Amino acid sequence: MSQHRFLAAVAVGLLATQSAAMMLAPLLVAIAVQFDTSVAVAGQLATVTFAAWAVSVVSVGPLSDSLGRRPVALAGLTLLSISVLASAFAPNFGILMALRAVTGLGGGMIPPNSLAAVADSLPPARRAQAVGGLMAFSTLSTVIGVPLVAVVANVGGWHVPFLVIGGMLAACLVLNWFWFPKGDGSAPRSFSFFSRYRTLLAIPAFRAAIVVNFAQRTAYFALFSYLAAYLIDAYDLSIGSVALPMALVGLGTVIGTYVGGPVANSNQRMPLIGAAALAGGATALLLFLIEVPFWGAVAIGTGAVSLMSVGWPVMLTFSTEISGQSRATGVGMLGASNQSGGVGGAALGGVLLATSGFSGVGYLSLGAAAFSAVIIILFMRRPKSRSR
């Protein structure tokens, strides 16, 4: 029962953390009005959040691996809950910007530390399914969390969602205080920082995993970043009209991530995720090349996103297996490649959209997916666990 409670606390913490990161989108107009600025300037709150997140997610791993999972979990949730709750009372835009930076720093601490703790606590046979399930649950933030923020803000104003999400995070802090394991998996070890990065980067398969993950996430984010714009442009829709279709596409991410759990237990997992990414890239290109009815396009986009989401939990599981006593460092480095893939997909997709239309975005998705498949064929092997 204590293990089930621990997994429940981790799941809710991941969902609340992702919701805290993604909650700004429906609030930008109201925040801009409140602080007498433009929506474009208000949008920099998200930039600050994700920039701080990227720094935190790649640097927290050695701290977790050296100092223990429990103190890092409690510190991250404390930073998150305080910064999100305080954001509701920010007196000016500058302070709100600073608080979102703290939110990013706290948020980046949670995923690598949580997944490393799960890997410490579960036997190998259950690890992959648990990672897939947790990541699928956390992606519900795009399906449930963001729409909930919009509803709450519509009723009570933009301050109230910060109180709601902050309250959720404070509750997660309490749950983790009581239920986070105190056993050997989270016990302090000798402190080391850069040596953990050097050790992992010296493993050829781990270097290949970072490249594969970066390529597959580039393919995913290229499609996801411009799918709504394509639906609006191709089918002459209003912005509000794409809310439901994009929620369905978000469910595709949930489904693909969940399927990645059992795939991670397969002896053929690397070829499978390479094939899934290729199929997803080809489906994305097909979406932009053919004319189909609106809901047909939504179905094709959902299928493409689902296929391109299978690899993410598989690569996380791979990282926990190959990184030994540096699991959080490994997960954090995979997280950094995830963030980099998001930047690459959005930036390169924007360039190709401007120069060659939406078909260029489809070719980018297919090309990045194909590149990941080539790296898998050339360099990836199923690893033996180095240390548990």
C-alpha positions in Angstrom: 0.0 0.0 0.0 2.9 2.5 0.8 4.2 1.9 -2.7 0.8 2.6 -4.2 0.6 5.8 -2.2 4.0 6.9 -3.3 3.1 6.3 -7.0 -0.1 8.2 -6.5 1.8 11.1 -4.9 4.3 11.2 -7.7 1.5 11.1 -10.4 -0.4 14.0 -8.9 2.8 15.9 -8.4 3.8 15.5 -12.0 0.3 16.5 -13.2 0.3 19.6 -10.9 3.8 20.5 -12.0 3.0 20.3 -15.7 -0.2 22.3 -15.1 1.8 25.0 -13.3 4.1 25.2 -16.4 1.3 25.2 -19.0 -1.3 27.3 -17.2 -0.3 30.7 -18.7 -1.8 30.3 -22.2 -5.4 31.1 -21.3 -4.4 33.8 -18.9 -2.2 36.0 -21.0 -4.8 38.4 -22.2 -6.1 39.1 -18.7 -2.6 39.5 -17.3 -1.7 41.9 -20.1 -4.8 44.0 -19.2 -4.0 43.9 -15.5 -0.4 45.1 -15.9 -1.1 47.5 -18.9 1.2 45.6 -21.3 0.8 43.7 -24.6 0.0 40.0 -24.9 3.4 39.6 -26.6 5.1 40.9 -23.6 3.0 38.9 -21.2 3.9 35.8 -23.3 7.5 36.3 -22.1 6.3 34.9 -18.7 6.2 31.5 -20.5 9.7 32.1 -22.0 11.1 32.8 -18.5 9.4 29.7 -17.0 10.7 27.3 -19.6 14.2 28.8 -19.7 14.5 28.4 -15.9 13.0 24.9 -16.3 15.6 23.9 -18.9 18.4 25.0 -16.6 16.9 23.2 -13.6 16.1 19.9 -15.3 19.6 19.5 -16.6 21.4 20.5 -13.4 19.2 18.9 -10.7 20.1 15.3 -11.5 23.5 15.2 -9.8 22.0 16.8 -6.7 19.3 14.2 -6.6 21.8 11.4 -7.2 24.2 12.7 -4.6 21.9 14.2 -1.9 19.0 11.8 -2.2 15.5 11.9 -3.9 13.4 12.9 -0.9 15.1 16.3 -0.1 15.1 17.3 -3.8 11.4 16.3 -4.1 10.4 18.4 -1.0 12.6 21.3 -2.1 11.2 21.4 -5.6 7.5 21.2 -4.5 8.2 23.9 -1.8 9.6 26.3 -4.5 6.7 25.4 -6.8 3.8 25.8 -4.3 5.2 29.1 -2.8 5.9 30.7 -6.2 2.6 29.7 -7.7 0.6 30.8 -4.7 2.5 34.1 -4.5 1.9 34.8 -8.2 -1.8 35.3 -7.4 -0.7 38.4 -5.3 2.0 39.8 -7.6 1.8 43.6 -7.4 3.5 44.2 -10.7 4.7 42.5 -13.8 8.3 42.4 -12.8 7.6 40.5 -9.6 5.3 38.1 -11.5 8.2 37.5 -14.0 10.5 36.7 -11.1 8.0 34.3 -9.5 7.6 32.5 -12.8 11.4 32.0 -13.0 11.2 30.4 -9.5 8.3 28.3 -10.8 10.5 27.1 -13.6 13.4 26.3 -11.3 11.1 24.3 -9.0 9.3 22.6 -11.8 12.5 21.4 -13.5 13.4 19.6 -10.3 10.4 17.3 -10.2 10.3 15.1 -13.3 13.9 13.7 -13.2 13.9 13.3 -9.5 10.5 11.6 -9.4 11.2 9.2 -12.2 14.6 8.3 -10.7 12.8 7.6 -7.4 10.3 5.4 -9.1 13.1 3.5 -10.8 14.8 3.1 -7.4 11.6 1.7 -5.8 10.2 -0.6 -8.4 11.6 -3.9 -9.8 12.7 -3.8 -13.5 9.7 -5.8 -14.6 7.3 -3.1 -13.4 9.5 0.0 -14.1 8.7 0.6 -17.7 4.9 0.3 -17.3 5.0 2.7 -14.3 7.1 5.3 -16.2 4.8 5.1 -19.2 1.7 5.4 -17.0 3.1 8.3 -15.0 4.2 10.2 -18.2 0.8 9.6 -19.8 -1.0 10.9 -16.6 1.2 14.0 -16.6 0.3 14.8 -20.2 -3.4 15.1 -19.1 -2.4 18.6 -18.1 -2.9 19.7 -21.7 -6.3 17.9 -21.8 -7.7 18.7 -18.3 -5.4 21.2 -16.6 -5.3 24.0 -19.1 -9.1 24.0 -19.9 -9.7 23.9 -16.1 -7.5 27.0 -15.7 -9.6 28.8 -18.5 -12.9 27.9 -16.8 -11.7 29.0 -13.3 -10.3 32.2 -14.7 -13.5 33.0 -16.5 -15.4 32.7 -13.2 -13.0 34.3 -10.7 -10.3 36.2 -12.6 -6.7 35.3 -13.5 -5.5 35.3 -9.9 -7.7 32.3 -8.9 -6.1 29.6 -11.0 -2.8 30.4 -9.3 -4.5 29.7 -6.0 -6.0 26.5 -7.2 -2.8 25.1 -8.8 -0.7 26.4 -5.9 -3.1 24.6 -3.5 -2.7 21.4 -5.4 1.1 21.7 -5.2 0.9 22.4 -1.5 -1.2 19.2 -1.1 1.4 17.3 -3.1 4.1 18.6 -0.8 2.2 17.2 2.2 1.7 13.8 0.5 5.3 13.6 -0.5 6.4 14.5 3.1 4.5 11.4 4.4 4.7 9.0 1.5 8.0 9.6 -0.3 10.3 6.6 0.4 13.1 7.0 3.0 14.9 3.8 2.0 18.2 3.2 0.3 17.0 4.5 -3.0 16.8 8.0 -1.7 19.7 7.9 0.8 22.5 10.4 0.4 25.7 9.4 -1.5 29.0 11.0 -1.9 28.5 14.3 -3.7 29.6 14.6 -7.3 28.4 16.9 -10.1 30.3 17.1 -13.3 31.7 13.6 -13.0 28.2 12.2 -13.4 27.8 13.9 -16.7 31.2 12.7 -17.9 30.4 9.1 -16.9 27.1 9.1 -18.8 28.4 10.9 -21.9 31.2 8.3 -22.1 28.6 5.6 -22.8 28.0 5.5 -26.6 24.5 4.1 -26.3 23.5 7.0 -24.0 24.9 9.6 -26.4 22.9 7.9 -29.2 19.8 8.0 -26.9 20.1 11.7 -26.5 20.3 12.2 -30.3 17.4 9.9 -30.9 15.2 11.6 -28.3 16.1 15.0 -29.7 15.2 14.0 -33.2 11.9 12.4 -32.2 10.8 15.3 -30.0 11.7 17.7 -32.9 9.4 15.7 -35.1 6.6 15.8 -32.5 6.9 19.5 -31.6 7.1 20.5 -35.2 3.7 19.0 -35.8 2.1 19.9 -32.5 3.2 23.5 -32.6 1.6 24.3 -36.0 -1.3 21.9 -36.1 -3.8 24.4 -34.7 -2.6 27.1 -37.2 -3.0 24.6 -40.0 -6.6 23.7 -39.0 -7.5 27.4 -38.7 -5.9 28.2 -42.1 -7.1 25.2 -44.0 -10.7 25.1 -42.7 -11.3 28.8 -42.0 -11.9 28.3 -38.3 -11.9 30.7 -35.4 -9.4 30.3 -32.6 -12.1 29.0 -30.2 -13.2 26.4 -32.7 -9.9 24.5 -32.4 -10.1 24.0 -28.6 -12.0 20.7 -28.9 -9.9 19.3 -31.8 -6.7 20.2 -30.0 -7.9 18.5 -26.8 -8.5 15.3 -28.9 -5.0 15.6 -30.3 -3.8 16.0 -26.7 -5.4 12.6 -26.0 -3.3 11.2 -28.8 -0.3 12.2 -26.8 -1.7 10.5 -23.7 -2.4 7.3 -25.6 1.0 7.2 -27.3 2.8 7.8 -24.1 0.9 5.1 -22.2 1.5 2.6 -25.0 5.2 3.4 -24.6 5.2 1.6 -21.2 4.7 -1.9 -22.5 6.8 -1.2 -25.6 9.7 -0.4 -23.2 9.6 -4.0 -21.9 9.9 -5.5 -25.4 13.2 -6.9 -26.6 12.5 -5.0 -29.9 11.7 -1.7 -28.3 14.2 0.4 -30.2 13.1 -0.9 -33.7 9.5 -0.4 -32.5 9.9 3.2 -31.5 11.9 3.9 -34.7 9.1 2.4 -36.8 6.4 4.3 -34.8 8.3 7.6 -35.3 8.6 7.0 -39.0 5.0 6.1 -39.3 4.1 9.3 -37.3 6.3 11.5 -39.5 4.8 10.0 -42.7 1.3 10.5 -41.3 2.1 14.2 -40.4 3.3 14.8 -44.0 0.2 13.1 -45.4 -2.0 15.4 -43.3 -0.4 18.5 -44.9 -0.4 17.1 -48.5 -3.9 15.7 -48.9 -7.3 17.3 -48.6 -9.7 15.6 -46.3 -12.8 16.7 -44.3 -12.1 18.5 -41.1 -12.6 15.7 -38.6 -10.6 13.4 -40.9 -7.7 15.9 -40.6 -8.1 15.9 -36.8 -8.1 12.1 -36.8 -4.9 12.0 -38.9 -3.2 14.6 -36.7 -4.2 12.6 -33.5 -2.8 9.4 -35.0 0.5 11.1 -36.0 0.9 12.7 -32.5 0.1 9.4 -30.9 2.7 7.5 -32.9 5.4 10.1 -32.3 4.7 10.0 -28.5 5.6 6.3 -28.1 9.3 6.8 -27.9 9.4 9.3 -25.0 8.7 6.9 -22.1 10.8 4.2 -23.8 13.8 6.5 -23.8 13.2 7.5 -20.2 13.1 3.8 -19.2 16.3 3.2 -21.2 18.0 6.1 -19.3 17.1 4.7 -15.9 18.5 1.3 -16.9 21.8 2.5 -18.3 22.6 5.3 -15.9 23.1 3.2 -12.7 23.6 5.4 -9.6 23.1 8.5 -11.8 19.5 7.9 -12.7 18.3 11.4 -12.0 21.2 12.9 -14.0 20.3 10.6 -16.9 16.6 11.5 -16.9 17.5 15.2 -16.6 19.8 15.0 -19.6 17.0 13.3 -21.6 14.7 16.1 -20.4 17.1 18.6 -21.7 17.0 16.9 -25.1 13.3 17.0 -24.9 13.3 20.8 -24.3 15.8 21.2 -27.1 13.6 19.2 -29.4 10.7 21.5 -28.6 12.9 24.6 -29.5 14.1 22.9 -32.7 10.7 21.7 -33.8 9.1 25.1 -33.3 11.9 27.1 -34.7 12.7 25.0 -37.8 9.0 24.4 -38.4 8.5 28.2 -38.4 11.3 28.7 -40.9 10.0 26.0 -43.2 6.4 27.2 -42.9 7.5 30.7 -44.0 9.4 29.4 -46.9 7.4 26.4 -48.2 4.1 26.3 -46.4 2.7 23.7 -44.1 4.1 20.9 -46.2 7.5 22.0 -45.1 6.5 21.2 -41.5 5.4 17.7 -42.6 8.7 17.1 -44.3 10.5 18.3 -41.1 8.6 15.8 -39.0 9.3 12.9 -41.4 12.9 13.9 -41.8 13.6 14.1 -38.1 11.8 10.8 -37.5 13.8 9.1 -40.3 17.0 10.5 -38.8 16.1 9.0 -35.4 15.4 5.6 -37.0 18.9 5.7 -38.7 20.6 6.4 -35.4 18.7 3.5 -33.8 19.7 1.1 -36.5 23.4 2.2 -36.4 24.0 2.7 -32.7 21.3 1.5 -30.4 21.3 -1.8 -28.6 19.2 -3.0 -25.6 21.4 -2.3 -22.6 22.2 -4.5 -19.7 21.4 -2.7 -16.4 24.7 -1.5 -14.9 23.5 -1.1 -11.3 20.1 -1.2 -9.6 
